[in-house]
């Protein structure tokens, strides 16, 4: 059974940093991509950043230059370094994992709150 577990959320002040981690386990198939989405209250879930095989990385315009996604393929782990955090970054952050063959999985989410 596939498990996707996030960690690293919390409460910070504007301008501070946080690092999120996500580890996937339980599938014998290789991973195609890992990424982060977020959902703020009353809003739709949106892509924050993703990292696919071959170094294909995408960022939401709102986080470019502030957030960095990195991936350790050997450990099936993805990280999101978030710098210069703003109150509008407040949301539940979800890890997304896309496996070859076995499909797409989500973590339960981790809350990030940025106080003004």
C-alpha positions as CSV (number, residue, x, y, z in Angstrom):
1,X,0.0,0.0,0.0
2,X,1.4,3.4,-1.0
3,X,2.0,5.9,1.7
4,X,2.8,9.6,1.1
5,X,3.8,11.5,4.2
6,X,4.5,15.2,4.5
7,X,6.3,17.0,7.3
8,X,7.7,20.5,8.0
9,X,4.7,22.7,8.2
10,X,4.1,25.3,10.9
11,X,3.5,28.9,11.9
12,X,6.1,31.5,10.8
13,X,6.3,35.3,10.4
14,X,6.3,37.1,7.2
15,X,9.7,36.9,5.5
16,X,10.7,33.7,7.3
17,X,11.4,30.3,5.8
18,X,10.2,26.8,6.0
19,X,11.2,23.5,4.5
20,X,8.6,20.9,3.7
21,X,9.5,17.2,3.1
22,X,7.6,14.4,1.6
23,X,8.4,10.7,1.5
24,X,6.7,8.1,-0.6
25,X,6.8,4.4,0.0
26,X,5.0,1.1,-0.7
27,X,5.1,0.8,-4.5
28,X,7.4,-1.3,-6.5
29,X,7.0,0.9,-9.6
30,X,9.2,3.9,-10.3
31,X,8.1,7.4,-9.7
32,X,7.6,9.8,-12.7
33,X,7.1,13.0,-10.8
34,X,6.7,14.5,-7.3
35,X,5.3,17.8,-6.5
36,X,3.5,20.2,-4.1
37,X,0.1,21.7,-4.3
38,X,-1.7,24.0,-1.8
39,X,-5.2,24.9,-0.9
40,X,-6.2,28.0,1.0
41,X,-9.6,28.3,2.6
42,X,-12.3,28.9,0.1
43,X,-9.9,28.4,-2.9
44,X,-9.2,25.6,-5.2
45,X,-6.1,23.4,-4.9
46,X,-3.3,24.8,-7.0
47,X,0.1,23.6,-8.2
48,X,3.0,25.1,-6.3
49,X,5.9,23.2,-7.8
50,X,6.6,19.9,-9.5
51,X,9.7,17.9,-10.4
52,X,9.5,15.2,-13.1
53,X,12.1,12.8,-14.4
54,X,14.6,14.4,-16.6
55,X,14.8,17.5,-14.5
56,X,11.5,19.0,-15.7
57,X,10.6,21.5,-13.0
58,X,7.6,23.8,-12.9
59,X,6.6,26.6,-10.4
60,X,3.6,28.7,-9.9
61,X,4.3,32.3,-10.9
62,X,3.5,33.4,-7.4
63,X,6.3,31.4,-5.9
64,X,9.0,31.8,-8.5
65,X,12.2,33.1,-7.0
66,X,11.1,32.3,-3.5
67,X,10.4,28.6,-3.4
68,X,12.7,25.8,-4.6
69,X,11.7,22.2,-5.2
70,X,14.3,19.4,-4.9
71,X,14.0,15.7,-5.1
72,X,16.1,12.7,-3.9
73,X,15.0,10.0,-6.3
74,X,17.0,7.3,-4.4
75,X,14.9,8.0,-1.3
76,X,11.6,8.8,-3.1
77,X,11.6,12.1,-1.3
78,X,10.8,15.6,-2.4
79,X,11.5,18.9,-0.6
80,X,10.1,22.4,-0.9
81,X,12.3,25.2,0.4
82,X,10.1,28.2,1.0
83,X,11.8,31.5,1.6
84,X,10.4,35.0,2.0
85,X,7.1,33.7,3.0
86,X,4.0,35.9,2.7
87,X,0.6,35.7,4.4
88,X,-0.9,34.7,1.0
89,X,1.2,31.5,1.2
90,X,-0.9,30.4,4.0
91,X,-2.6,27.1,3.0
92,X,-2.6,23.4,3.5
93,X,0.3,22.0,1.4
94,X,-0.2,18.6,-0.2
95,X,2.5,16.3,-1.7
96,X,1.6,14.7,-5.0
97,X,3.3,11.6,-6.3
98,X,2.8,10.1,-9.8
99,X,4.0,6.6,-10.3
100,X,4.5,4.8,-13.6
101,X,1.7,2.3,-13.9
102,X,0.3,2.5,-10.4
103,X,-1.0,6.0,-10.7
104,X,-1.3,9.2,-8.6
105,X,-1.2,9.5,-4.8
106,X,-1.6,12.4,-2.3
107,X,-0.4,13.0,1.2
108,X,-2.8,14.1,3.9
109,X,-1.4,17.7,3.9
110,X,0.5,19.9,6.2
111,X,-0.6,23.3,7.4
112,X,1.6,26.3,6.6
113,X,0.5,29.6,8.3
114,X,2.3,32.9,7.7
115,X,1.5,35.6,10.1
116,X,1.6,39.2,9.1
